[in-house]
Amino acid sequence: MDNNKKSMETIVNLCKGRGFVYPGSEIYGGLANTWDYGPLGSQMKMNLKAEWWKFFVQKRPDMVGLDSAIFMNPKVWEASGHVANFSDPLVDCKSCKSRHRADHIIEAQADIDVEGKTTQEIDEIIASKGVKCPKCGEKNFTPVRKFNLLFETLLGVIEGDKSSIYLRGETAQGIFVNFKNILQSSRKKLPFGVCQIGKAFRNEITPGNFTFRTLEFEQAEIEYFFNPAKQDWEKLFDELLGSMKEFLTTRLGLKDENLRELEHAKEKLSHYSKKTVDFEFNYPFGFKELTGCAYRTDFDLATHSKASGQDLTYYEQEANEHVAPHVIEPSFGVDRMILATIVDAYDEEGEGEEKRTVLRFNKYMAPYQVAVLPLSKKDELSVVAQPIFNTLLDSFRVDYDETQSIGKRYRRQDEIGTLYCITVDFDSINDHMVTVRERDSMKQERVPIAELVSYLGKLLA
């Protein structure tokens, strides 16, 4: 099914109804742009993070992991430039009092990218192009002003004795400030990467599009350090970009036609980047950023070394010299990858009463790989089905469902992406065999109970 024919409303309703994603604080009227992951969504998140960690850390001898704190010394964010420069252009509509990202409404209405332009230049574009308020249609905006995205809070318990501190706006800085500790404890040699999965927070002006842009989100990032005198950065960049693409297609199961690469123009690069390439995914609202890869040169380590007074160089024993490592950063948004995986897997077959909704997850991402379904709730079937369920739990992610008709249960499992359903019927009591149904083809095969683990193991290998 074409992603452009899938509506966000359909995806959002399915996610809530089937337990993937719920609106945050819903019983109290909610909190805009906060979301909670339900039983199936939280399992998907666990699957994704486990596969990411296995793919980029466990299977690569040149990678190590880190789990840094959300709160850091405020000097970290001052040195990194986030306190001064981590901002978006903001405008308010004087007529209806709504607030908007100036760059977003200009791009939507005038198809102009204003990244890198001054507030005065953005004001002039809004006026010359007749940009309207998306909410009320008036052309009555305040002047553009910069809005810092860092969440600021207070540290301390006594009034008057509190100090400002920030929730981290990205996970990367935790890697840079720990570079010296990682070198000393892991004894890694260049080139090597440091990987981290964790929460980040941004005080977005206009978050939205479900979980695509939220106030808190999870990142999976790599900082890959290398000696620019010995390693070709362009070759390393392409290798890491290739690994990112492989992960998105083989582990998440995203289709090639729904992914595209977009290299940032030089005038749009971040101040620390020499080259940035995004993988964009074709969401129902169009192609938008999914992941990014940036060559950050030695900006971060050099900046923190200067600000902290600490030596953050790498000692090259063979050459007997200290090297300022450069870094390439592959960055993944966990929440965006979950959303992309659900959108890409969503499919509909047939019409009317024969209509079937299917989430075609692969074996890595499916919340449940197998479901055990006794034909009815009768005790004589439960005594056969329950031991099967217990046995399979050691090897697979398994659901057990005995309510409603078998047809409705098949449809329910299709709609949450379960790959195989095992039906225990009355013949199973005597012949010790069960029916295994495959989700996509709906083909069924009779399999001995004693061979189920090995049979499913081969299918899910």
HELIX and SHEET records of a PDB file:
HELIX    1   1 ASN A    3  LYS A    5  5                                   3    
HELIX    2   2 MET A    8  ARG A   18  1                                  11    
HELIX    3   3 GLU A   26  TYR A   28  5                                   3    
HELIX    4   4 PRO A   39  TRP A   53  1                                  15    
HELIX    5   5 LYS A   54  GLN A   58  3                                   5    
HELIX    6   6 PRO A   74  SER A   80  1                                   7    
HELIX    7   7 HIS A   82  ASN A   85  1                                   4    
HELIX    8   8 ALA A  102  ALA A  110  1                                   9    
HELIX    9   9 THR A  119  SER A  128  1                                  10    
HELIX   10  10 ALA A  172  VAL A  177  1                                   6    
HELIX   11  11 PHE A  179  SER A  186  1                                   8    
HELIX   12  12 TRP A  233  GLU A  246  1                                  14    
HELIX   13  13 PHE A  247  ARG A  251  3                                   5    
HELIX   14  14 ASP A  256  ASN A  258  5                                   3    
HELIX   15  15 LYS A  266  LYS A  268  5                                   3    
HELIX   16  16 PHE A  299  SER A  308  1                                  10    
HELIX   17  17 VAL A  334  ALA A  345  1                                  12    
HELIX   18  18 GLY A  352  GLU A  354  5                                   3    
HELIX   19  19 ASP A  379  LEU A  392  1                                  14    
HELIX   20  20 ILE A  406  ILE A  416  1                                  11    
HELIX   21  21 SER A  428  ASP A  431  1                                   4    
HELIX   22  22 ILE A  449  GLU A  451  5                                   3    
HELIX   23  23 LEU A  452  LEU A  459  1                                   8    
SHEET    1   A 2 VAL A  21  PRO A  23  0                                        
SHEET    2   A 2 TRP A  35  TYR A  37 -1                                        
SHEET    1   B 7 MET A  63  LEU A  66  0                                        
SHEET    2   B 7 PHE A 192  PHE A 201  1                                        
SHEET    3   B 7 GLU A 216  PHE A 226 -1                                        
SHEET    4   B 7 HIS A 326  GLY A 333 -1                                        
SHEET    5   B 7 GLY A 286  THR A 297 -1                                        
SHEET    6   B 7 LYS A 275  TYR A 283 -1                                        
SHEET    7   B 7 LEU A 259  GLU A 263 -1                                        
SHEET    1   C 3 ARG A  99  ARG A 101  0                                        
SHEET    2   C 3 SER A  87  ASP A  92 -1                                        
SHEET    3   C 3 ARG A 145  ASN A 148 -1                                        
SHEET    1   D 2 PHE A 151  LEU A 155  0                                        
SHEET    2   D 2 SER A 163  LEU A 167 -1                                        
SHEET    1   E 2 TYR A 314  GLU A 316  0                                        
SHEET    2   E 2 GLU A 321  VAL A 323 -1                                        
SHEET    1   F 2 TYR A 346  GLU A 349  0                                        
SHEET    2   F 2 ARG A 356  LEU A 359 -1                                        
SHEET    1   G 5 VAL A 398  TYR A 400  0                                        
SHEET    2   G 5 VAL A 370  PRO A 374  1                                        
SHEET    3   G 5 TYR A 420  VAL A 424  1                                        
SHEET    4   G 5 MET A 433  GLU A 438 -1                                        
SHEET    5   G 5 GLN A 444  PRO A 448 -1                                        
END                                                                             
